[in-house]
Amino acid sequence: MIKKLLLAIVVLLAIPLVAALFVKQDYKVETQVVIQQPVTVVFDYIRFLTNQDNFSVWAAQDPNMQKTDRGVDGTVGFVSGWHSENPDVGTGEQEIKAIVEGSRIDYELRFYQPYAAVSPAYMQTEAVSAEQTRVIWGFAGHMPYPMNLMLLFMDVEAMIAADLQQGLENLKLILETPAAEPAETPLS
């Protein structure tokens, strides 16, 4: 009887682990918004990582987070770090990995707490017209086995997409408000 009970427990524990073998581990999210500003105005604002503090949902979750910067903002190699006791914000940094002038900025996000992960992200601008710019914010993630089983029960892509979309709506509001048109951040 004890052997049957132990076998049943082992089978019950093995089922989720076997199921996780068939669940995707990688996911991608992309959101967009159209901003009533020329592409140069929009790109000159988003190229600076420190400006994300003005529109990012995560920055707003803890206005008292500790921030650190290394390098020259708006250039390849600049690193913006953060530390927060709020587990929804955690500790990490992002680095500008590539810039296609006037068009695209690629970042690498490195999360340290509450979990360790490295994820690529990007912001891209496209001229819709002379006075309209489409901004696309993309993010890719990876959930290793067996943590990827959570993707069956949580819509991680939808949660991240909602945060990115809200960030883009905040960016739109900032850039379309005439009195608050941002000045270029100096490259120093």
N, C-alpha and C positions, 0 to 999 in steps of 0.2 A: 504494500500500500504506500509506504514512504517513497519507494522508487517511482511509482506512478505520479505521486504528488510532486516530487522533484522534477520529473520529466515534464509535467504540465507547466511548472514555473519556468523551466528553461525554454520551453516552446513559446510561452507568453512573452518572455523577455526577448527572444530571438525574432519574433514577428516584426516589431518596429525596426530592428536593425537590418533585417533583410529588405523590408519595404524601403528604407532609406537608400539602399543601393540603386533603386529605380527612380528616385526623385532628383530633379535637376539640382545642380549646385550653383549655377551661375544665373544671374538675372540682370536685366538692363531696364533703365527708366529714362524716358525723355519727355520733357514738357516744353511748351512754348507760349509766347505771348507776342503780340504786335504792339510796338511802342511808337507813338507819334513824335518821332525825332529822327533826324538823319543818322545813318549808320555810324558816322564818325563820332557824333556826340555820345551815342550809346556805347560804342566800343571803348572810347576814351574813358568812360566811367567804369565799365566792368573789368577792364584790364587790371585794375588795382584790387588786390585781394582784400585790403583793409576796408574797401567800400562795401564788401559783403556784410560787414557789421551793420550797415544801414538797411539792408533788405532781407537778410537771411532769417528764416524762422528760428534756426538753432541759436543764433546770436541773441535773439530776443528772449529766449527761454531763461537765460541767466545773464542779465546786464552787468553783473559783478564778476564774471569770469575773468581769470588772469590771462592776459594776452602777451605773446612774445613775437617778435619779428626778427628775421635775419635776411640781410641783403637789401636790394633796391626793389621796392614795390613796383609792379608793372613790368618786370623784366624776368626772363628765364632764370630760375634758381632762387627766386625770392621764396621764403618760407614764413608762413603765418601759423603760429601755434596757439593753442588754447588749453586751459585747465579749468574744470568746473567740478564742484562737488555734486551737481545735479547729474544723476546717472543717464538722463536723456541727452545730455550734452557731452559729458565725459572729458577725456583728455586726448589730444591728438594734434596733428598739424597738417597743413596742405602746402604743397610746393608747386610753383608754376614750372611745368616741364617743357612746354612749347608754346610759341605765339606765332600765329599767322596774322600779320598786321592787318587790322581792320576787319578781321573775319573770325578768328577762333583762338581760344586759349585752352590749353590742356593742363589739367592739374593732376597731382597724385595726392590722395587723401590717405593719411596714415593714422589709424585709430589705435590708441594704446589702452584706454580704459573706457567703458567697463569691459570691453573685449578687444582683442588685437585683430586688425584687418588692414589690408591695403586695397584701395579702390581707385580706379581711374574715374575722372570726371572732366567735363568740358562745358564751356559756354561758347556759343557760336552766334554770330550776327549775320543777317542777310538783308539786303535792301529790298523792301517790298515796293517802295517808290522813293522819290527824292526826300520825302519827309516822313517815311514810315520804315521801321526796322523790325524784323522778326528776330527774337532772341530765343535760342534753343538752349536748354540746360539739360545735360545728360549725365548719368551716373551709372556705373556698373558695379555689381557686388558679387561676392562669392561666399557661399555658406558651405563649409567643409562637412564631409560625412562624420558623424551621424547628425550634426546640427541641422543639416539640410532638411531633415524631417519636419522641422518647424514650418517650412514653406508650404506644407500641406494644410496647416492649420491657421497660419497668419498670412495675410496678403501684404507681404513686405513691399512688393513693388508699388501697390496702391498707397501705402503709408508714405513711402519716400516720394512718390509722384505728387501727393497732396502737399507735402512740405516744399518741394521744389516749385510747384505751381504757385503757392502762396508767396514764396520768395520772389517769383517773377512778377506777380501782381503788385507786390510792394515796390519792386524796381520800377515798374511802369508808373506807379503813382509818384515816385520820387522824380523821375525824368520828365514826366508830363506836367508837373506843377510849375507854372511859369516863374513864380517868385523864388522857387527853390531849385532852379536849374543849377546843377553842381558845377563848380569850377574844377578844372583839371587838377589832379593831385600831382605835385611836382615830382619828377624823377630825380631824387637826391639820394 
